[in-house]
């Protein structure tokens, strides 16, 4: 994945399970750009497989 601002390749920082803290998303991935030092978070949408 490339940086929105400078198109340099982003460095993966880690994944965090946020399922218990967030209604809509279950995981957030952190990425950073080594060139312009932008910081990117990608939220993964929860799949509503099990409705209760
Ligand atoms: Zn950048």
mmCIF file of the protein (N, C-alpha, C, O) and its ligand, coordinates in Angstrom:
data_MODEL
# 
_entry.id   MODEL 
# 
loop_
_entity.id 
_entity.type 
_entity.pdbx_number_of_molecules 
1 polymer     1 
2 non-polymer 1 
# 
_entity_poly.entity_id                      1 
_entity_poly.type                           'polypeptide(L)' 
_entity_poly.nstd_linkage                   no 
_entity_poly.nstd_monomer                   no 
_entity_poly.pdbx_seq_one_letter_code       
;(UNK)(UNK)(UNK)(UNK)(UNK)(UNK)(UNK)(UNK)(UNK)(UNK)(UNK)(UNK)(UNK)(UNK)(UNK)(UNK)
(UNK)(UNK)(UNK)(UNK)(UNK)(UNK)(UNK)(UNK)(UNK)(UNK)(UNK)(UNK)(UNK)(UNK)(UNK)(UNK)
(UNK)(UNK)(UNK)(UNK)(UNK)(UNK)(UNK)(UNK)(UNK)(UNK)(UNK)(UNK)(UNK)(UNK)(UNK)(UNK)
(UNK)(UNK)(UNK)(UNK)
;
_entity_poly.pdbx_seq_one_letter_code_can   XXXXXXXXXXXXXXXXXXXXXXXXXXXXXXXXXXXXXXXXXXXXXXXXXXXX 
_entity_poly.pdbx_strand_id                 A 
# 
loop_
_entity_poly_seq.entity_id 
_entity_poly_seq.num 
_entity_poly_seq.mon_id 
_entity_poly_seq.hetero 
1 1  UNK n 
1 2  UNK n 
1 3  UNK n 
1 4  UNK n 
1 5  UNK n 
1 6  UNK n 
1 7  UNK n 
1 8  UNK n 
1 9  UNK n 
1 10 UNK n 
1 11 UNK n 
1 12 UNK n 
1 13 UNK n 
1 14 UNK n 
1 15 UNK n 
1 16 UNK n 
1 17 UNK n 
1 18 UNK n 
1 19 UNK n 
1 20 UNK n 
1 21 UNK n 
1 22 UNK n 
1 23 UNK n 
1 24 UNK n 
1 25 UNK n 
1 26 UNK n 
1 27 UNK n 
1 28 UNK n 
1 29 UNK n 
1 30 UNK n 
1 31 UNK n 
1 32 UNK n 
1 33 UNK n 
1 34 UNK n 
1 35 UNK n 
1 36 UNK n 
1 37 UNK n 
1 38 UNK n 
1 39 UNK n 
1 40 UNK n 
1 41 UNK n 
1 42 UNK n 
1 43 UNK n 
1 44 UNK n 
1 45 UNK n 
1 46 UNK n 
1 47 UNK n 
1 48 UNK n 
1 49 UNK n 
1 50 UNK n 
1 51 UNK n 
1 52 UNK n 
# 
loop_
_struct_asym.id 
_struct_asym.entity_id 
A 1 
B 2 
# 
loop_
_chem_comp.id 
_chem_comp.type 
_chem_comp.mon_nstd_flag 
UNK 'L-peptide linking' . 
ZN  non-polymer         . 
# 
_pdbx_entity_nonpoly.entity_id   2 
_pdbx_entity_nonpoly.name        ? 
_pdbx_entity_nonpoly.comp_id     ZN 
# 
_pdbx_nonpoly_scheme.asym_id         B 
_pdbx_nonpoly_scheme.entity_id       2 
_pdbx_nonpoly_scheme.mon_id          ZN 
_pdbx_nonpoly_scheme.ndb_seq_num     1 
_pdbx_nonpoly_scheme.pdb_seq_num     101 
_pdbx_nonpoly_scheme.auth_seq_num    101 
_pdbx_nonpoly_scheme.pdb_mon_id      ZN 
_pdbx_nonpoly_scheme.auth_mon_id     ZN 
_pdbx_nonpoly_scheme.pdb_strand_id   A 
_pdbx_nonpoly_scheme.pdb_ins_code    . 
# 
loop_
_atom_site.group_PDB 
_atom_site.id 
_atom_site.type_symbol 
_atom_site.label_atom_id 
_atom_site.label_alt_id 
_atom_site.label_comp_id 
_atom_site.label_asym_id 
_atom_site.label_entity_id 
_atom_site.label_seq_id 
_atom_site.pdbx_PDB_ins_code 
_atom_site.Cartn_x 
_atom_site.Cartn_y 
_atom_site.Cartn_z 
_atom_site.occupancy 
_atom_site.B_iso_or_equiv 
_atom_site.pdbx_formal_charge 
_atom_site.auth_seq_id 
_atom_site.auth_comp_id 
_atom_site.auth_asym_id 
_atom_site.auth_atom_id 
_atom_site.pdbx_PDB_model_num 
ATOM   1   N  N  . UNK A 1 1  ? 0.851   -1.180  0.000  1.00 0.00 ? 1   UNK A N  1 
ATOM   2   C  CA . UNK A 1 1  ? 0.000   0.000   0.000  1.00 0.00 ? 1   UNK A CA 1 
ATOM   3   C  C  . UNK A 1 1  ? 0.894   1.241   0.000  1.00 0.00 ? 1   UNK A C  1 
ATOM   4   O  O  . UNK A 1 1  ? 1.904   1.306   0.702  1.00 0.00 ? 1   UNK A O  1 
ATOM   5   N  N  . UNK A 1 2  ? 0.494   2.213   -0.802 1.00 0.00 ? 2   UNK A N  1 
ATOM   6   C  CA . UNK A 1 2  ? 1.345   3.394   -0.956 1.00 0.00 ? 2   UNK A CA 1 
ATOM   7   C  C  . UNK A 1 2  ? 0.777   4.599   -0.210 1.00 0.00 ? 2   UNK A C  1 
ATOM   8   O  O  . UNK A 1 2  ? -0.426  4.700   0.027  1.00 0.00 ? 2   UNK A O  1 
ATOM   9   N  N  . UNK A 1 3  ? 1.669   5.494   0.146  1.00 0.00 ? 3   UNK A N  1 
ATOM   10  C  CA . UNK A 1 3  ? 1.309   6.702   0.878  1.00 0.00 ? 3   UNK A CA 1 
ATOM   11  C  C  . UNK A 1 3  ? 0.408   7.603   0.029  1.00 0.00 ? 3   UNK A C  1 
ATOM   12  O  O  . UNK A 1 3  ? 0.664   7.832   -1.153 1.00 0.00 ? 3   UNK A O  1 
ATOM   13  N  N  . UNK A 1 4  ? -0.641  8.101   0.660  1.00 0.00 ? 4   UNK A N  1 
ATOM   14  C  CA . UNK A 1 4  ? -1.579  9.000   -0.014 1.00 0.00 ? 4   UNK A CA 1 
ATOM   15  C  C  . UNK A 1 4  ? -0.872  10.271  -0.474 1.00 0.00 ? 4   UNK A C  1 
ATOM   16  O  O  . UNK A 1 4  ? -1.216  10.834  -1.513 1.00 0.00 ? 4   UNK A O  1 
ATOM   17  N  N  . UNK A 1 5  ? 0.109   10.721  0.294  1.00 0.00 ? 5   UNK A N  1 
ATOM   18  C  CA . UNK A 1 5  ? 0.711   12.021  0.049  1.00 0.00 ? 5   UNK A CA 1 
ATOM   19  C  C  . UNK A 1 5  ? 1.913   11.979  -0.882 1.00 0.00 ? 5   UNK A C  1 
ATOM   20  O  O  . UNK A 1 5  ? 2.071   12.854  -1.733 1.00 0.00 ? 5   UNK A O  1 
ATOM   21  N  N  . UNK A 1 6  ? 2.764   10.965  -0.726 1.00 0.00 ? 6   UNK A N  1 
ATOM   22  C  CA . UNK A 1 6  ? 4.009   10.982  -1.500 1.00 0.00 ? 6   UNK A CA 1 
ATOM   23  C  C  . UNK A 1 6  ? 4.210   9.709   -2.331 1.00 0.00 ? 6   UNK A C  1 
ATOM   24  O  O  . UNK A 1 6  ? 5.197   9.600   -3.060 1.00 0.00 ? 6   UNK A O  1 
ATOM   25  N  N  . UNK A 1 7  ? 3.289   8.752   -2.230 1.00 0.00 ? 7   UNK A N  1 
ATOM   26  C  CA . UNK A 1 7  ? 3.322   7.515   -3.010 1.00 0.00 ? 7   UNK A CA 1 
ATOM   27  C  C  . UNK A 1 7  ? 4.484   6.582   -2.669 1.00 0.00 ? 7   UNK A C  1 
ATOM   28  O  O  . UNK A 1 7  ? 4.741   5.617   -3.389 1.00 0.00 ? 7   UNK A O  1 
ATOM   29  N  N  . UNK A 1 8  ? 5.170   6.865   -1.596 1.00 0.00 ? 8   UNK A N  1 
ATOM   30  C  CA . UNK A 1 8  ? 6.176   5.926   -1.104 1.00 0.00 ? 8   UNK A CA 1 
ATOM   31  C  C  . UNK A 1 8  ? 5.476   4.701   -0.507 1.00 0.00 ? 8   UNK A C  1 
ATOM   32  O  O  . UNK A 1 8  ? 4.325   4.790   -0.078 1.00 0.00 ? 8   UNK A O  1 
ATOM   33  N  N  . UNK A 1 9  ? 6.160   3.573   -0.480 1.00 0.00 ? 9   UNK A N  1 
ATOM   34  C  CA . UNK A 1 9  ? 5.558   2.376   0.103  1.00 0.00 ? 9   UNK A CA 1 
ATOM   35  C  C  . UNK A 1 9  ? 5.475   2.518   1.626  1.00 0.00 ? 9   UNK A C  1 
ATOM   36  O  O  . UNK A 1 9  ? 6.460   2.862   2.280  1.00 0.00 ? 9   UNK A O  1 
ATOM   37  N  N  . UNK A 1 10 ? 4.289   2.249   2.182  1.00 0.00 ? 10  UNK A N  1 
ATOM   38  C  CA . UNK A 1 10 ? 4.090   2.367   3.618  1.00 0.00 ? 10  UNK A CA 1 
ATOM   39  C  C  . UNK A 1 10 ? 4.671   1.169   4.360  1.00 0.00 ? 10  UNK A C  1 
ATOM   40  O  O  . UNK A 1 10 ? 4.769   0.069   3.816  1.00 0.00 ? 10  UNK A O  1 
ATOM   41  N  N  . UNK A 1 11 ? 5.049   1.402   5.597  1.00 0.00 ? 11  UNK A N  1 
ATOM   42  C  CA . UNK A 1 11 ? 5.558   0.336   6.457  1.00 0.00 ? 11  UNK A CA 1 
ATOM   43  C  C  . UNK A 1 11 ? 4.466   -0.084  7.435  1.00 0.00 ? 11  UNK A C  1 
ATOM   44  O  O  . UNK A 1 11 ? 3.875   0.739   8.134  1.00 0.00 ? 11  UNK A O  1 
ATOM   45  N  N  . UNK A 1 12 ? 4.218   -1.395  7.460  1.00 0.00 ? 12  UNK A N  1 
ATOM   46  C  CA . UNK A 1 12 ? 3.198   -1.940  8.348  1.00 0.00 ? 12  UNK A CA 1 
ATOM   47  C  C  . UNK A 1 12 ? 3.650   -1.848  9.796  1.00 0.00 ? 12  UNK A C  1 
ATOM   48  O  O  . UNK A 1 12 ? 4.755   -2.268  10.139 1.00 0.00 ? 12  UNK A O  1 
ATOM   49  N  N  . UNK A 1 13 ? 2.786   -1.293  10.645 1.00 0.00 ? 13  UNK A N  1 
ATOM   50  C  CA . UNK A 1 13 ? 3.154   -1.139  12.041 1.00 0.00 ? 13  UNK A CA 1 
ATOM   51  C  C  . UNK A 1 13 ? 2.552   -2.188  12.946 1.00 0.00 ? 13  UNK A C  1 
ATOM   52  O  O  . UNK A 1 13 ? 3.158   -2.580  13.942 1.00 0.00 ? 13  UNK A O  1 
ATOM   53  N  N  . UNK A 1 14 ? 1.343   -2.650  12.597 1.00 0.00 ? 14  UNK A N  1 
ATOM   54  C  CA . UNK A 1 14 ? 0.715   -3.669  13.425 1.00 0.00 ? 14  UNK A CA 1 
ATOM   55  C  C  . UNK A 1 14 ? -0.792  -3.654  13.280 1.00 0.00 ? 14  UNK A C  1 
ATOM   56  O  O  . UNK A 1 14 ? -1.381  -2.693  12.784 1.00 0.00 ? 14  UNK A O  1 
ATOM   57  N  N  . UNK A 1 15 ? -1.402  -4.740  13.726 1.00 0.00 ? 15  UNK A N  1 
ATOM   58  C  CA . UNK A 1 15 ? -2.859  -4.859  13.740 1.00 0.00 ? 15  UNK A CA 1 
ATOM   59  C  C  . UNK A 1 15 ? -3.341  -4.869  15.187 1.00 0.00 ? 15  UNK A C  1 
ATOM   60  O  O  . UNK A 1 15 ? -2.689  -5.429  16.069 1.00 0.00 ? 15  UNK A O  1 
ATOM   61  N  N  . UNK A 1 16 ? -4.477  -4.251  15.411 1.00 0.00 ? 16  UNK A N  1 
ATOM   62  C  CA . UNK A 1 16 ? -5.050  -4.269  16.755 1.00 0.00 ? 16  UNK A CA 1 
ATOM   63  C  C  . UNK A 1 16 ? -6.503  -4.704  16.694 1.00 0.00 ? 16  UNK A C  1 
ATOM   64  O  O  . UNK A 1 16 ? -7.280  -4.228  15.866 1.00 0.00 ? 16  UNK A O  1 
ATOM   65  N  N  . UNK A 1 17 ? -6.850  -5.609  17.579 1.00 0.00 ? 17  UNK A N  1 
ATOM   66  C  CA . UNK A 1 17 ? -8.227  -6.086  17.691 1.00 0.00 ? 17  UNK A CA 1 
ATOM   67  C  C  . UNK A 1 17 ? -9.024  -5.073  18.497 1.00 0.00 ? 17  UNK A C  1 
ATOM   68  O  O  . UNK A 1 17 ? -8.758  -4.862  19.681 1.00 0.00 ? 17  UNK A O  1 
ATOM   69  N  N  . UNK A 1 18 ? -10.004 -4.448  17.852 1.00 0.00 ? 18  UNK A N  1 
ATOM   70  C  CA . UNK A 1 18 ? -10.796 -3.418  18.534 1.00 0.00 ? 18  UNK A CA 1 
ATOM   71  C  C  . UNK A 1 18 ? -12.267 -3.807  18.613 1.00 0.00 ? 18  UNK A C  1 
ATOM   72  O  O  . UNK A 1 18 ? -13.137 -2.973  18.865 1.00 0.00 ? 18  UNK A O  1 
ATOM   73  N  N  . UNK A 1 19 ? -12.520 -5.074  18.395 1.00 0.00 ? 19  UNK A N  1 
ATOM   74  C  CA . UNK A 1 19 ? -13.899 -5.563  18.325 1.00 0.00 ? 19  UNK A CA 1 
ATOM   75  C  C  . UNK A 1 19 ? -14.725 -5.174  19.556 1.00 0.00 ? 19  UNK A C  1 
ATOM   76  O  O  . UNK A 1 19 ? -15.904 -4.840  19.445 1.00 0.00 ? 19  UNK A O  1 
ATOM   77  N  N  . UNK A 1 20 ? -14.089 -5.224  20.723 1.00 0.00 ? 20  UNK A N  1 
ATOM   78  C  CA . UNK A 1 20 ? -14.831 -4.957  21.955 1.00 0.00 ? 20  UNK A CA 1 
ATOM   79  C  C  . UNK A 1 20 ? -15.042 -3.464  22.195 1.00 0.00 ? 20  UNK A C  1 
ATOM   80  O  O  . UNK A 1 20 ? -15.924 -3.071  22.959 1.00 0.00 ? 20  UNK A O  1 
ATOM   81  N  N  . UNK A 1 21 ? -14.238 -2.644  21.548 1.00 0.00 ? 21  UNK A N  1 
ATOM   82  C  CA . UNK A 1 21 ? -14.320 -1.203  21.780 1.00 0.00 ? 21  UNK A CA 1 
ATOM   83  C  C  . UNK A 1 21 ? -15.101 -0.454  20.714 1.00 0.00 ? 21  UNK A C  1 
ATOM   84  O  O  . UNK A 1 21 ? -15.469 0.704   20.908 1.00 0.00 ? 21  UNK A O  1 
ATOM   85  N  N  . UNK A 1 22 ? -15.351 -1.104  19.602 1.00 0.00 ? 22  UNK A N  1 
ATOM   86  C  CA . UNK A 1 22 ? -15.929 -0.390  18.470 1.00 0.00 ? 22  UNK A CA 1 
ATOM   87  C  C  . UNK A 1 22 ? -17.117 -1.144  17.888 1.00 0.00 ? 22  UNK A C  1 
ATOM   88  O  O  . UNK A 1 22 ? -17.048 -2.352  17.661 1.00 0.00 ? 22  UNK A O  1 
ATOM   89  N  N  . UNK A 1 23 ? -18.205 -0.422  17.649 1.00 0.00 ? 23  UNK A N  1 
ATOM   90  C  CA . UNK A 1 23 ? -19.413 -1.064  17.135 1.00 0.00 ? 23  UNK A CA 1 
ATOM   91  C  C  . UNK A 1 23 ? -19.291 -1.483  15.685 1.00 0.00 ? 23  UNK A C  1 
ATOM   92  O  O  . UNK A 1 23 ? -19.841 -2.507  15.282 1.00 0.00 ? 23  UNK A O  1 
ATOM   93  N  N  . UNK A 1 24 ? -18.586 -0.710  14.915 1.00 0.00 ? 24  UNK A N  1 
ATOM   94  C  CA . UNK A 1 24 ? -18.623 -0.875  13.470 1.00 0.00 ? 24  UNK A CA 1 
ATOM   95  C  C  . UNK A 1 24 ? -17.408 -1.585  12.877 1.00 0.00 ? 24  UNK A C  1 
ATOM   96  O  O  . UNK A 1 24 ? -17.480 -2.138  11.780 1.00 0.00 ? 24  UNK A O  1 
ATOM   97  N  N  . UNK A 1 25 ? -16.306 -1.567  13.596 1.00 0.00 ? 25  UNK A N  1 
ATOM   98  C  CA . UNK A 1 25 ? -15.060 -2.125  13.052 1.00 0.00 ? 25  UNK A CA 1 
ATOM   99  C  C  . UNK A 1 25 ? -14.443 -3.109  14.034 1.00 0.00 ? 25  UNK A C  1 
ATOM   100 O  O  . UNK A 1 25 ? -14.550 -2.937  15.248 1.00 0.00 ? 25  UNK A O  1 
ATOM   101 N  N  . UNK A 1 26 ? -13.793 -4.146  13.497 1.00 0.00 ? 26  UNK A N  1 
ATOM   102 C  CA . UNK A 1 26 ? -13.243 -5.149  14.408 1.00 0.00 ? 26  UNK A CA 1 
ATOM   103 C  C  . UNK A 1 26 ? -11.711 -5.165  14.446 1.00 0.00 ? 26  UNK A C  1 
ATOM   104 O  O  . UNK A 1 26 ? -11.122 -5.804  15.317 1.00 0.00 ? 26  UNK A O  1 
ATOM   105 N  N  . UNK A 1 27 ? -11.064 -4.464  13.506 1.00 0.00 ? 27  UNK A N  1 
ATOM   106 C  CA . UNK A 1 27 ? -9.605  -4.453  13.515 1.00 0.00 ? 27  UNK A CA 1 
ATOM   107 C  C  . UNK A 1 27 ? -9.088  -3.156  12.924 1.00 0.00 ? 27  UNK A C  1 
ATOM   108 O  O  . UNK A 1 27 ? -9.664  -2.624  11.975 1.00 0.00 ? 27  UNK A O  1 
ATOM   109 N  N  . UNK A 1 28 ? -8.012  -2.651  13.480 1.00 0.00 ? 28  UNK A N  1 
ATOM   110 C  CA . UNK A 1 28 ? -7.363  -1.476  12.913 1.00 0.00 ? 28  UNK A CA 1 
ATOM   111 C  C  . UNK A 1 28 ? -5.908  -1.810  12.628 1.00 0.00 ? 28  UNK A C  1 
ATOM   112 O  O  . UNK A 1 28 ? -5.216  -2.395  13.461 1.00 0.00 ? 28  UNK A O  1 
ATOM   113 N  N  . UNK A 1 29 ? -5.456  -1.432  11.447 1.00 0.00 ? 29  UNK A N  1 
ATOM   114 C  CA . UNK A 1 29 ? -4.072  -1.651  11.026 1.00 0.00 ? 29  UNK A CA 1 
ATOM   115 C  C  . UNK A 1 29 ? -3.358  -0.305  10.958 1.00 0.00 ? 29  UNK A C  1 
ATOM   116 O  O  . UNK A 1 29 ? -3.862  0.652   10.370 1.00 0.00 ? 29  UNK A O  1 
ATOM   117 N  N  . UNK A 1 30 ? -2.188  -0.250  11.562 1.00 0.00 ? 30  UNK A N  1 
ATOM   118 C  CA . UNK A 1 30 ? -1.391  0.976   11.554 1.00 0.00 ? 30  UNK A CA 1 
ATOM   119 C  C  . UNK A 1 30 ? -0.289  0.883   10.515 1.00 0.00 ? 30  UNK A C  1 
ATOM   120 O  O  . UNK A 1 30 ? 0.425   -0.117  10.436 1.00 0.00 ? 30  UNK A O  1 
ATOM   121 N  N  . UNK A 1 31 ? -0.160  1.916   9.735  1.00 0.00 ? 31  UNK A N  1 
ATOM   122 C  CA . UNK A 1 31 ? 0.933   1.986   8.758  1.00 0.00 ? 31  UNK A CA 1 
ATOM   123 C  C  . UNK A 1 31 ? 1.565   3.375   8.831  1.00 0.00 ? 31  UNK A C  1 
ATOM   124 O  O  . UNK A 1 31 ? 0.904   4.353   9.179  1.00 0.00 ? 31  UNK A O  1 
ATOM   125 N  N  . UNK A 1 32 ? 2.845   3.446   8.500  1.00 0.00 ? 32  UNK A N  1 
ATOM   126 C  CA . UNK A 1 32 ? 3.502   4.750   8.486  1.00 0.00 ? 32  UNK A CA 1 
ATOM   127 C  C  . UNK A 1 32 ? 4.388   4.882   7.264  1.00 0.00 ? 32  UNK A C  1 
ATOM   128 O  O  . UNK A 1 32 ? 4.852   3.893   6.698  1.00 0.00 ? 32  UNK A O  1 
ATOM   129 N  N  . UNK A 1 33 ? 4.612   6.127   6.870  1.00 0.00 ? 33  UNK A N  1 
ATOM   130 C  CA . UNK A 1 33 ? 5.419   6.403   5.693  1.00 0.00 ? 33  UNK A CA 1 
ATOM   131 C  C  . UNK A 1 33 ? 6.826   6.825   6.112  1.00 0.00 ? 33  UNK A C  1 
ATOM   132 O  O  . UNK A 1 33 ? 6.985   7.794   6.854  1.00 0.00 ? 33  UNK A O  1 
ATOM   133 N  N  . UNK A 1 34 ? 7.839   6.110   5.647  1.00 0.00 ? 34  UNK A N  1 
ATOM   134 C  CA . UNK A 1 34 ? 9.208   6.444   6.035  1.00 0.00 ? 34  UNK A CA 1 
ATOM   135 C  C  . UNK A 1 34 ? 9.731   7.714   5.363  1.00 0.00 ? 34  UNK A C  1 
ATOM   136 O  O  . UNK A 1 34 ? 10.746  8.271   5.781  1.00 0.00 ? 34  UNK A O  1 
ATOM   137 N  N  . UNK A 1 35 ? 9.042   8.159   4.333  1.00 0.00 ? 35  UNK A N  1 
ATOM   138 C  CA . UNK A 1 35 ? 9.518   9.319   3.577  1.00 0.00 ? 35  UNK A CA 1 
ATOM   139 C  C  . UNK A 1 35 ? 8.967   10.635  4.123  1.00 0.00 ? 35  UNK A C  1 
ATOM   140 O  O  . UNK A 1 35 ? 9.724   11.542  4.469  1.00 0.00 ? 35  UNK A O  1 
ATOM   141 N  N  . UNK A 1 36 ? 7.627   10.725  4.196  1.00 0.00 ? 36  UNK A N  1 
ATOM   142 C  CA . UNK A 1 36 ? 7.028   11.991  4.645  1.00 0.00 ? 36  UNK A CA 1 
ATOM   143 C  C  . UNK A 1 36 ? 6.470   11.894  6.067  1.00 0.00 ? 36  UNK A C  1 
ATOM   144 O  O  . UNK A 1 36 ? 5.941   12.869  6.600  1.00 0.00 ? 36  UNK A O  1 
ATOM   145 N  N  . UNK A 1 37 ? 6.592   10.691  6.686  1.00 0.00 ? 37  UNK A N  1 
ATOM   146 C  CA . UNK A 1 37 ? 6.190   10.454  8.066  1.00 0.00 ? 37  UNK A CA 1 
ATOM   147 C  C  . UNK A 1 37 ? 4.685   10.582  8.298  1.00 0.00 ? 37  UNK A C  1 
ATOM   148 O  O  . UNK A 1 37 ? 4.242   10.851  9.414  1.00 0.00 ? 37  UNK A O  1 
ATOM   149 N  N  . UNK A 1 38 ? 3.907   10.389  7.239  1.00 0.00 ? 38  UNK A N  1 
ATOM   150 C  CA . UNK A 1 38 ? 2.459   10.306  7.418  1.00 0.00 ? 38  UNK A CA 1 
ATOM   151 C  C  . UNK A 1 38 ? 2.115   9.043   8.200  1.00 0.00 ? 38  UNK A C  1 
ATOM   152 O  O  . UNK A 1 38 ? 2.840   8.049   8.158  1.00 0.00 ? 38  UNK A O  1 
ATOM   153 N  N  . UNK A 1 39 ? 0.999   9.104   8.910  1.00 0.00 ? 39  UNK A N  1 
ATOM   154 C  CA . UNK A 1 39 ? 0.525   7.970   9.697  1.00 0.00 ? 39  UNK A CA 1 
ATOM   155 C  C  . UNK A 1 39 ? -0.855  7.581   9.199  1.00 0.00 ? 39  UNK A C  1 
ATOM   156 O  O  . UNK A 1 39 ? -1.725  8.437   9.037  1.00 0.00 ? 39  UNK A O  1 
ATOM   157 N  N  . UNK A 1 40 ? -1.061  6.286   8.954  1.00 0.00 ? 40  UNK A N  1 
ATOM   158 C  CA . UNK A 1 40 ? -2.302  5.800   8.346  1.00 0.00 ? 40  UNK A CA 1 
ATOM   159 C  C  . UNK A 1 40 ? -2.904  4.719   9.235  1.00 0.00 ? 40  UNK A C  1 
ATOM   160 O  O  . UNK A 1 40 ? -2.205  3.817   9.697  1.00 0.00 ? 40  UNK A O  1 
ATOM   161 N  N  . UNK A 1 41 ? -4.201  4.822   9.464  1.00 0.00 ? 41  UNK A N  1 
ATOM   162 C  CA . UNK A 1 41 ? -4.920  3.756   10.149 1.00 0.00 ? 41  UNK A CA 1 
ATOM   163 C  C  . UNK A 1 41 ? -5.994  3.223   9.224  1.00 0.00 ? 41  UNK A C  1 
ATOM   164 O  O  . UNK A 1 41 ? -6.743  3.993   8.623  1.00 0.00 ? 41  UNK A O  1 
ATOM   165 N  N  . UNK A 1 42 ? -6.070  1.902   9.109  1.00 0.00 ? 42  UNK A N  1 
ATOM   166 C  CA . UNK A 1 42 ? -7.081  1.263   8.266  1.00 0.00 ? 42  UNK A CA 1 
ATOM   167 C  C  . UNK A 1 42 ? -8.024  0.464   9.154  1.00 0.00 ? 42  UNK A C  1 
ATOM   168 O  O  . UNK A 1 42 ? -7.610  -0.480  9.828  1.00 0.00 ? 42  UNK A O  1 
ATOM   169 N  N  . UNK A 1 43 ? -9.286  0.850   9.146  1.00 0.00 ? 43  UNK A N  1 
ATOM   170 C  CA . UNK A 1 43 ? -10.290 0.147   9.942  1.00 0.00 ? 43  UNK A CA 1 
ATOM   171 C  C  . UNK A 1 43 ? -11.020 -0.877  9.096  1.00 0.00 ? 43  UNK A C  1 
ATOM   172 O  O  . UNK A 1 43 ? -11.522 -0.566  8.016  1.00 0.00 ? 43  UNK A O  1 
ATOM   173 N  N  . UNK A 1 44 ? -11.073 -2.108  9.600  1.00 0.00 ? 44  UNK A N  1 
ATOM   174 C  CA . UNK A 1 44 ? -11.795 -3.162  8.892  1.00 0.00 ? 44  UNK A CA 1 
ATOM   175 C  C  . UNK A 1 44 ? -13.233 -3.246  9.407  1.00 0.00 ? 44  UNK A C  1 
ATOM   176 O  O  . UNK A 1 44 ? -13.490 -3.364  10.605 1.00 0.00 ? 44  UNK A O  1 
ATOM   177 N  N  . UNK A 1 45 ? -14.146 -3.180  8.455  1.00 0.00 ? 45  UNK A N  1 
ATOM   178 C  CA . UNK A 1 45 ? -15.566 -3.219  8.796  1.00 0.00 ? 45  UNK A CA 1 
ATOM   179 C  C  . UNK A 1 45 ? -15.945 -4.593  9.331  1.00 0.00 ? 45  UNK A C  1 
ATOM   180 O  O  . UNK A 1 45 ? -15.513 -5.627  8.820  1.00 0.00 ? 45  UNK A O  1 
ATOM   181 N  N  . UNK A 1 46 ? -16.766 -4.569  10.378 1.00 0.00 ? 46  UNK A N  1 
ATOM   182 C  CA . UNK A 1 46 ? -17.297 -5.827  10.908 1.00 0.00 ? 46  UNK A CA 1 
ATOM   183 C  C  . UNK A 1 46 ? -18.257 -6.442  9.918  1.00 0.00 ? 46  UNK A C  1 
ATOM   184 O  O  . UNK A 1 46 ? -19.023 -5.748  9.250  1.00 0.00 ? 46  UNK A O  1 
ATOM   185 N  N  . UNK A 1 47 ? -18.200 -7.744  9.836  1.00 0.00 ? 47  UNK A N  1 
ATOM   186 C  CA . UNK A 1 47 ? -19.187 -8.458  9.026  1.00 0.00 ? 47  UNK A CA 1 
ATOM   187 C  C  . UNK A 1 47 ? -20.317 -8.902  9.931  1.00 0.00 ? 47  UNK A C  1 
ATOM   188 O  O  . UNK A 1 47 ? -20.104 -9.539  10.963 1.00 0.00 ? 47  UNK A O  1 
ATOM   189 N  N  . UNK A 1 48 ? -21.528 -8.547  9.516  1.00 0.00 ? 48  UNK A N  1 
ATOM   190 C  CA . UNK A 1 48 ? -22.686 -8.892  10.338 1.00 0.00 ? 48  UNK A CA 1 
ATOM   191 C  C  . UNK A 1 48 ? -23.167 -10.299 10.034 1.00 0.00 ? 48  UNK A C  1 
ATOM   192 O  O  . UNK A 1 48 ? -24.261 -10.512 9.511  1.00 0.00 ? 48  UNK A O  1 
ATOM   193 N  N  . UNK A 1 49 ? -22.310 -11.251 10.380 1.00 0.00 ? 49  UNK A N  1 
ATOM   194 C  CA . UNK A 1 49 ? -22.640 -12.646 10.130 1.00 0.00 ? 49  UNK A CA 1 
ATOM   195 C  C  . UNK A 1 49 ? -23.606 -13.174 11.187 1.00 0.00 ? 49  UNK A C  1 
ATOM   196 O  O  . UNK A 1 49 ? -24.516 -13.948 10.891 1.00 0.00 ? 49  UNK A O  1 
ATOM   197 N  N  . UNK A 1 50 ? -23.385 -12.739 12.417 1.00 0.00 ? 50  UNK A N  1 
ATOM   198 C  CA . UNK A 1 50 ? -24.172 -13.270 13.518 1.00 0.00 ? 50  UNK A CA 1 
ATOM   199 C  C  . UNK A 1 50 ? -25.004 -12.141 14.156 1.00 0.00 ? 50  UNK A C  1 
ATOM   200 O  O  . UNK A 1 50 ? -24.531 -11.442 15.052 1.00 0.00 ? 50  UNK A O  1 
ATOM   201 N  N  . UNK A 1 51 ? -26.188 -11.986 13.703 1.00 0.00 ? 51  UNK A N  1 
ATOM   202 C  CA . UNK A 1 51 ? -27.055 -10.987 14.299 1.00 0.00 ? 51  UNK A CA 1 
ATOM   203 C  C  . UNK A 1 51 ? -27.794 -11.592 15.481 1.00 0.00 ? 51  UNK A C  1 
ATOM   204 O  O  . UNK A 1 51 ? -28.331 -12.698 15.403 1.00 0.00 ? 51  UNK A O  1 
ATOM   205 N  N  . UNK A 1 52 ? -27.810 -10.861 16.552 1.00 0.00 ? 52  UNK A N  1 
ATOM   206 C  CA . UNK A 1 52 ? -28.529 -11.390 17.712 1.00 0.00 ? 52  UNK A CA 1 
ATOM   207 C  C  . UNK A 1 52 ? -29.615 -10.436 18.164 1.00 0.00 ? 52  UNK A C  1 
ATOM   208 O  O  . UNK A 1 52 ? -30.323 -10.720 19.130 1.00 0.00 ? 52  UNK A O  1 
HETATM 209 ZN ZN . ZN  B 2 .  ? 4.520   9.596   2.418  1.00 0.00 ? 101 ZN  A ZN 1 
# 
